[in-house]
Amino acid sequence: SRRAAASRPPRGGARGSPAATVPSPRRRCATMADVKRLFNEEMGFCSRETSTMYEIKPGFVQGMNVPGRFYVNEALERLVFDELRSFSRQSSNVGGFLPAIKQIGNVAALPGICKYSIGLPDVHSGYGFAIGNVAAFDMGNPESVVSPGGVGFDINCGVRLVRTNLLLSDVMPVKERLAQSLFDHIPVGVGSMGIIPTKQQDLEEALQLGIDWSLREGYAWPEDKEHCEEYGRMLNADPNKVSSRAKKRGLPQLGTLGAGNHYAEIQVVDEIYDEFVAKKMGIDQKGQVCVMIHSGSRGLGHQVATDSLVEMERAMTRDNIKTNDRQLACARINSVEGQNYMKGMSAAANYAWVNRSSMTFLTRQAFAKVFNQSPEDLDMHVIYDVSHNIAKVEEHMVDGHCKQLLVHRKGSTRAFPPHHPLIPVDYQLTGQPVIVGGTMGTCSYVLTGTDQGMRDTFGSTCHGAGRALSRNKSRNNLDYGDVLKRLEDMGISIRVASPKLIMEEAPESYKDVTQVVQTCHDANISKMAVKLKPIAVVKG
């Protein structure tokens, strides 16, 4: 019971040792001070409120300040509850990953949280926060916190969609050559190094200026800036809050794709659900060719997150901040540590926009080389660029009052509605485009934001499919040759730097992205506009 749980010491919190270290994602202290419950007892705290949403009642974990909510339809709920069932069978709460639903509850216990801790349909277990978790903290409350676990290690990991005026019939005769050209132009893989010349001073300016640096250097078009979330630049960025080690890691990697689930994909429009919205995006027919680029802030962002976690553990000891999970290390938003993180995170976000802009430049070069036309003649404009690992100060309605909130979106995408002042003029009538990347060999989607999403999820929606299998399980359960043959049978060309990634990123490793998107659509937190399918994939 909640009363019994409250009598025990909270799980984790910060360590008093001066040699504070980043909590390992695989080793957890027994800081989750809940009574061990059977699965059916756990389910007593979860109630289905609509066909697309469950609510988690306070008491599910210790000290919840607000309820939790997570969006799943009947097709997706089994994965969430199987994770909880496995957790309930463990002899103790020590060790291993927490189920995503428990992480949603732990976030609901953080100081200063508003309304709900929200899980989106692609939610799965992550570091501290679940991936697919949204939480907003009241800037007017001095107790409110910022947590790097609510942003993630790959700060401003995001997706960009670039249209062309080419059709599938134009690309098919040169598809293999085009895939190879893209692979040759964009550096990929772990530790890959950029080919765009970057000196230390360039890096400092890129961290400060974001896409404005790319514009100045000729790697972006003026229209690209208009079609980026935050217009491609976080104004509170301070390169001085990024450590020399982070800069050392980031300097050679600018303009690189990286590894993991990052990709550059040549896609064709498969379905148009809303013609008005599609035309506003420059998509006017099925079979039109687009390019999707998914990447983030590389080693620089990872180091910014790592550095801040160490600082925040010390701040938690000083300010007596308690959390249910040590991985939820955090600091008061207005503390020195909180502000340092916000400024460093913003600089890393700017790096990510420069990174995607640089790869867009290289993509335009790759297409120009194969088709012997300029990128302008190929109409290679950015439709939109969205972030899905970021925390930003935004205005939202809470209990009838407009409040400034720090919205953490980890593995989730901003989805502002029509007429919102922070989206471009081009999309004022449609709502902000939301780019939802599928998995290797499956479809991707473009959605738009809604007024209901603004009210219910702080203007947020899903970001992708969400993992169903861990990377280890994918490597152990799937065969490299089988996955490759299946992609070939589907007519998808693939270029990959590391063969093991084929198994890790196979469609079977992920949830069904169509069900994820359909849940968001049915819940009216975003609306489906366009469906795309891949014809060529470049991965690390």
N, C-alpha and C positions, 0 to 999 in steps of 0.2 A: 504494500500500500504506500501511498505518498507519505503518510506520517512515519511509517517504519523506515522508508528511504531517507527521510529528512534527518533521522537520528544518527545516520552514519556519516563519516567524513566524505566530502566530495571527491570525485575521481580526479586524480592528477593535480591540476593547478601547476604553478611554476615551482621549480626547485630553487632552494636558497643558495645552492652552490655557486660560487663565482664563475666556475667553469661550465656554465650552462651550455647544453648542446641541443641541437634540433632533435625533437622526438622522432624516433624511427617510425615509419609507416607500418612496420611489421611487428614492432614490440610496443605493446601498450601496457601501461600500469593499470592496476585494478582500481581505477579512479571512478568507474561508473557504479555509483553506490546504490544501485537498485537491488531489491530482492530478486533472486533468480526466479523467473516465472515460467510456467508452461506456455506453450504456443497459444492455447485457447484463452489463457488468462491475458496474454499480451493482446490478443485480438479484441478483448473486451474494451480496450482503449481506442480502438479504431472503428469508425462508423462510416459507411458509405452515405454521403450526403446527396450526390447526384450520380448519374450514369458515368461521369468522368472524374469524380473527385471524392477522396476520403478525407475525413478530419481525424487528427490525433489529439486525444483529450489530455489536458495536464494530468500528470501522475504517471504517464507512460515512461518518462525518465524523471530523475530528480530535478526539482526546482524550475520547471517550465514556467516562464513568464507569460507566454501566449500559446495558443493551440498550434499544432502543425497541420499542414494540408499537403496532400500530394495527389497529382492528377494521373490517373491510369484508367483505361477502359478494361473490360473483362479479359481481353486478349493479353494485356500487359501485366495485370495485377499478380498473376501466378509467380513471375520472376521476383517481384518485390517480397511477396509473402513466403516464398521458398527460402529466400535468404534469411528471413526472420525465423522460420521454422528450424533451419540448421543451427542458427545461433541459440535458440531455446534448448536444443538438445545438448549443447556443450555443458560440461560439468561445472564450469565457472566462467566468469566474464573476462578472464585474463587471457591475453594473447590473440593474435589474428585480427582481421578487419572487422569493424562493426558493420552490421547491416545498414543500408542507406536510410531505412525508416528510423532507426535509433539515432543516426546522425542528424536527421531532421529534428528529432526531439531535443538532442543536445544543443543544437543551435537556438532552439526556442527558449533555452535557459540562459542565454547570454544577456548581459546587462544592456538595457536601452532598446531592445528589439521591439518593433512595432507590428501590430496586427497578427501576423502569422510567420512561421518558418515554412517556406513553400518548396515542395519537390515537384519537378516537372516530369512529363512522361518518360524521358530518357534518363531518369535518375538512377545512379548506381554508386556504390561505396567509393569514397575518396579519402583524401587526407584532411581530417578535421570535419569540414563540411562535406556532404555528399556532392558528387558531380551531378549537376542539375538542380542545385539548391539555390534559392533566392532568399535573402534576408535584408531588411532595411532597419536602420538605426537612427533614432531621433537626434539630429544635430543640436537641438535645444536642451537635451538632457546631458548634464555633465558626466553621468555614469556611462554613457554610450561608448561602445568600443568599435575598433576596426581590427579585423583578423585576417592575416595573410592566407589562412586556410580557407577563407571565403572568396578568395580570388584565384588561388592556385599557383603552382610554380611557374607555369608558362603564361606569364602576365600578358594580357591582350592577345592570347591565341585567338584567331578570328578567321573569317572567311570572306573572300572577295569574289564577286561574279563579274566577268567581263563578257560583253556581247560581241558578236561579229555580224557581218551581213552575208556570211557564207551559209550554204545549206549542206545537209548531209551528202547530197550528190556531188558537191564540189570537193568534199574532204575525202570521201571513200577511196578514190584512186591514189591518193597520196597519204593515206592514214598512217601507215608504218613510218614513212619518212617524216611526217609531222610529229609523231610521238617521239621519234629519235631526236629530232631537232629541238623539241622541248626539253628532253633529257640532257642534251648536250649544252643547252643554254643555261639551264637552272642548276646550280650546284645542289646535290642532294646527299643525304646520309648523315650518320653520326659524325660530328667533327668536320663536316664539309666547310670549305672556305669560299668566301665570295670572290667574284671576279670583278666587281665594281671597285675601282681604286678608292680606298678609305684610309685616311691618316687619323691620328689621334684627335686633331682639332676638328676633323669632319665628324667624328663620333660624338664629341662634346656638343657640337652644334645640332646634330641629328637628335640627340637626347632632349635638347631644349626645344627644337623647332618642329619635330615630327615631320609631317608631309610637306611643310613649308620648305624644309631643307631639300627634299626631293624635287620640288618645283624649282627652287633656285638653281639646283645643279643640272636640271634638264631631264630628270628621270621620271617625271610625272607631268600630266596635262592639267591645266587649271581646273577643268571640269571634274577631275578625279577628286580634288579636295571637297567639292560640293557634295559628292556622293560617298563620303566617309562618315561614320559615326563620330561625333565630336569634331567634325570637319578635319579629322586626321591629326589633331593636336590637343593634348591636355595642357592647359595654360599654367597649371601650378607645378609643372615639372621642374626639378632642380637637379641638374647633373652632379652637383656636389654631394648629393645624398646617395649616389651610386658608388659603391666601393671600387677601388682600383682593380681588385680581383674580378669583379663583374665586368668592368670595362675591358679588361684583358681578354676575358672570354668572348665578349661581344664584338670586339674590333674586327677579327678575321671572318666573322660569320654573317655580316650584313649582306643581305641579298641571297640568302640560302634557305632551302626548304626544310632541312633537318630530317629527322626520322620519325618513328612512331606512327601516329595516325595522320601525319601531315601529307599533303599531296597537291599535285597540280593535275587537273582532270579536264580532258576535252569532252564536252557533253553536247547532246542535242535536245531540243525541246520536244518532249514526248506528249504532254497534255497542256492545254491552256484552260484553266477553270474560270478565269475572270479576264475577258478580253480587254476591258477598259484599263485595268491595272497593268496587264501585259504590255499594251501599247504605250503606256506612260513610261515603261521600262525600256522601250525600244525592241520589244519582242512582238513580232507580228504574225508569225506562222509556225506551225509544227515543222520540225526538221531543221530549224535554225540552230546554228552552232554557237556555243558559248564556252568559256573557260572558267573553271572554278579553282581558286588558289586558297589553300588552308595552311596557315603557318602562324608563328607567334614571335616571341622575343628571344628565342634560342637560349644559349647559355647565360646571357646577360640577365634575362628575367628570372631564371632559376636561381642565380646567385643573389639577386636583390631579395627574393623571397627567403632564401636560406639565412642571409645576414639579418633580416628583420626578425625572424623567429627567435634568434638568440637574444636580441635586444628586448623583445617583448616578454620573454620568460623572466628577465630581470625586473621589468616594469610591473609584471603581475605580482611578484613578491613584494615590491615596494608599496604598491597600491592595494594589496590584499584582494586581488581579483581572483575569484574561484570559477573554474569551469568543470564540466562533467568529463572532459577529455583533454588530456595534455596537448593533443594536436590542435586544440582550439586556442592556442596561445594568442593573446590579443593585448591591446593597450587602449586606454581612453583616447578617443578621437583627438582631443585637444591637448594631449600630453606631448612632450618632445618626441617620444618614440612613435606615437601615432602619426604625428605630422611628418616626421622623417620618412616613415613608410609611405604615406600618401604621396610625398614629393618624389621619392625614389620609384614607386610603382608607376607614377605618371610619366616619368622619364623612360622607364622600360616600355610603357604603352606606346610612347612616341617612337621608340626604336622599332617596335613591331609594325607600326604603320609605314615607316621607312622601309622596313624589310619587305613587306608585301608590295609596296610601290616599286621597289627595285626589281622584284620578280615579275611584276606586271610589265615593266620596261623590257625585261628579257623575253617575256612571252610574246610581246609585240614584235620584237626582233626575230624570234623563231618563226612566227607566222609570216612575217614579211619576206623572210629568206625563202620559204617553201613556195609561197604564192607569187613572189616577185611583184608585190604591191606594197605600198606604204601602209602602216597601221591605221593612218587616217582614212585611206581609201577602203580599208577593210572594216571601218566603223568600229574599231576596238575600244569602245567606251566602257568605263566602269559603271555597272548598274548600281551596285552598292557594296560597301565594306562594313561588316559588323564585327563587334568584339564579343567574345563569350567567356572571358576570364578577366573581370575588372570590377572595381568599386568606384562609384561616382556620386557626387552630391547632386540630388535632383529634388524637385518639388512634387509632392503628392498629397492627395486628400486623405486625412486620417481623422475619423470621427467628426466629419464635417468641417475640419479646419485644414487649411493649406500649410503643410509643414516641410521644412528642409530635412531630407533624409539622406543618409549615406547608404546607397543601395549596393549590396554585394551580389554580383551575378557570377556564379562559378558553373561553367558548363551550361550556361543559359544565355539567351540573347535579348537585348533590348528590343521592344516591339511597341513603339509609340503610335498613337492613333492618328487619323486624319486631323488636320488643322493644328497639330502640336507645333509650337514655335521652334522647337529644336530639330525639326526635320526639314530637308531641302524644299524649296519652292516646287520643284518637279513632282514631289510626292505629297503635297499638301492635301490633295483630294483623295488620295488612295490610302494613306497611312504609310508608315516607314516600311520599306522592304526588309524582310528577314530571310537571310540565306541559311538554309538548313542542309548541311552536307550529309549525304548518305554514306554507305560503306562501299568498299571496293567491289564493283560489280552490281550494285543496286542503285536505285534512283535517288535523286536529290530534289529539294523543293524550294520554291520561293513563296513565302507567306507575307501577309501584311498585318500591322498592328491594329488593335481595336480599342474602343472606349471601355469595353468590359475588362479587357486585359489590363488597362490602366487602373481600373478600380480594384480588380481581384488579385493581380500578381505584380503590382508595381510596374506595369508596362513591360512584362517579361514573358518569354515563351521558350520553347525547346531550342536546342542547338544542333542536335544530330540524332543518331540512332541510340547511343548509349550502349556500353559493353554489356554482354550477357555472359561471356566467358572471360576469365583472367587471361593474360598473355601466356602464362605458363600452360594453362589448360589448352589453349588454342594450339600451342606448339606441340603438345603431347598428343592431342586428339586428332589433329588434322594432318593430312599428307600434302607435302609441297606439290608433288606432281598432279594429284587429284584436283587441287584448288586451281592450279595453272591451266589444266585441261578444261575445267569448267568455264573459266573466264574466256578461254580461246573459243569454246563452243558458243559462247554468248556474243562473240564478235568483238571482244574488248582487247585492244592491244595494251600490253603492260611493259613498263620499264621500271625496274626496282634495283636499288643498290645492294640490298641485303636480302637474300632468299628467305631467311627466317621470318621476315616481315609479311611474306605472302600468307603464312598461316595465322600470324597474330592479327592481321587485318582482314581476314576472310569474312564474307558475309555471315557465316555461322557464328562468328565471335560476337556479333552484335544483335541487339533487338531489331525488330522489324520497323524500319524508319517510317513506313507508310502508316502503321498503327500509331506510332508516336505523333506524327503530324495530324492524323485523323482525330486523335484525342484532343489536341489543341484546337483544331477546327470546331469539333463538336462542343467543346467547352466555351467557344467563342472568345478565347484569349488571343487568338490570331486566326486569320482566314487564308485558305489555300488559294494561290494565284496561278502558279506554273509548276509543272513537273518536268524534270530533266533526267535523261539517262546517259551513262558514260559510254564512250566509244574508245577512249584511250586514257590510261592512268600512268602517272609518273610518281614514284614513291621513293623514300629514302631506304 
